[in-house]
Amino acid sequence: MRATTISDSARPSLAKGVRLEIDSTTQKSVLLYPEGIVELNETAHEILSRCDGQTLREIVCELAEEYEADLNALAADVRDTLSDLQRRKLVEFK
Amino acid sequence: MKVPRPYALLAEITYRCPLHCPYCSNPVAASLGEAPRRPKGGGYNNGELTTEEWKRVIRDAAALGVLQIGFSGGEPLGRRDLVELIRVAREAKLYTNLITSGMGLDDDRLRALRNAGLDSIQLSFQSDESSLSDEIAGARAHDRKLDVAANIRAAGIPLSLNFVIHRRNIDRVAQMIDLAEALGAERVELANVQFYGWAFRNRAALLPTREQVDRARAIATAAKARLADKIDIFYVLPDYYETRPKPCLNGWGRRYLTVNPNGDVLPCPTASSAIPDLCLENVRTRDLDWIWEKSESFNRFRGTEWMPEPCRSCPQKEIDFGGCRCQAALLTGNATNTDPVCEFSPNRAVVDAVLREVNLSGNNARDWMYRVNPFSLAM
């Protein structure tokens, strides 16, 4: 599945077996999964902490409002980040 | 040099195991040598850490920075307190992996583990079908493992199938991948045997031929591409056939620590047997953070200062860290030497001699010696 195919109504969530935690040593968020750890940048953290059943559109709108950012640019960023995580099997869509 | 923080703890909670795999990485001396030290005042009478001692180790590890814990052994299900230890690890926010043969994992136990928050299970298989698998395990295990795998799937816990690959099963890599697919595993590890512990003792029987290795690699590479959307396939090469060493542990005392059943803290699980002069610290007598930061054993090969030539002036030294200290010790008698797998090692001839012997032996592979248990305790 390519980035362009993620629809606005898709609901992203962490893939099975993946956990989002705060690394108490660095205070940064990390994804933990079998035999792996990924440190998240701020964008990824902001997106993933909103992957609680909301649609992609809802997440983008919420972020755009909070950061007063351009909706289209933000939507592209969110799609890029999520499709990268999807490719690494850390995020899935329902 | 600034001491890094650890990321993962391997908790070897017991050396007891119902299987007798001849490639086990546990120290041979744990079974054939002297009995382990007895703990003062209560606890497991075979020298194993008590439940309270393990809880402290887990919390101390989390405070040090550890994010992942692997419960291993031996067979970790042999400890009745496993569920409790997993609960404590989850409370400490650790990602919890169970590395198991599956023997003794009935429905009640599985449910209890899931409810305690177990994140993932790595289930070992010896091969893809029962006759060869059971022969390798030295026990009737394969058919029960199939049931256990199905139950793990039903419980919704992420499943990884772990195969140790060697001369007797390497020709069945394709069927092993088929099995992982059929059982619905998310992940499969096809790891060529590494020669430590029992595997080092049984090396002549376990090391595959070059022809076998080339064939298996091609099969695994093709399957990886074919199943990319379905299963993560990890194929670990047999390092004797490589020309550069593996980046063992991603550097000594840099990311990983192991605590063995008796509480010894190891930079690497095989270091106690491979590097006998390493003075090991124990969680009963020292704090974990002191051991990680200050002990001689964790600092001996930390960083790059300890390196001899050809590592010292090698541009790869921050990439492979000079390879494996245990392998250097086992094959050259000196843990400080460059891993002799490296083509630049002055001791590479030792590895080549082993390969020559195996590749000339045709079909006359040697017999192996099965691993025996430390004690005749019933599981």
Boltz contact constraints between the chains, C-beta under 6 A:
constraints:
  - contact:
      token1: [A, 16]
      token2: [B, 158]
      max_distance: 6.0
  - contact:
      token1: [A, 17]
      token2: [B, 120]
      max_distance: 6.0
  - contact:
      token1: [A, 17]
      token2: [B, 158]
      max_distance: 6.0
  - contact:
      token1: [A, 21]
      token2: [B, 93]
      max_distance: 6.0
  - contact:
      token1: [A, 25]
      token2: [B, 5]
      max_distance: 6.0
  - contact:
      token1: [A, 25]
      token2: [B, 65]
      max_distance: 6.0
  - contact:
      token1: [A, 32]
      token2: [B, 95]
      max_distance: 6.0
  - contact:
      token1: [A, 34]
      token2: [B, 120]
      max_distance: 6.0
  - contact:
      token1: [A, 34]
      token2: [B, 160]
      max_distance: 6.0
  - contact:
      token1: [A, 37]
      token2: [B, 67]
      max_distance: 6.0
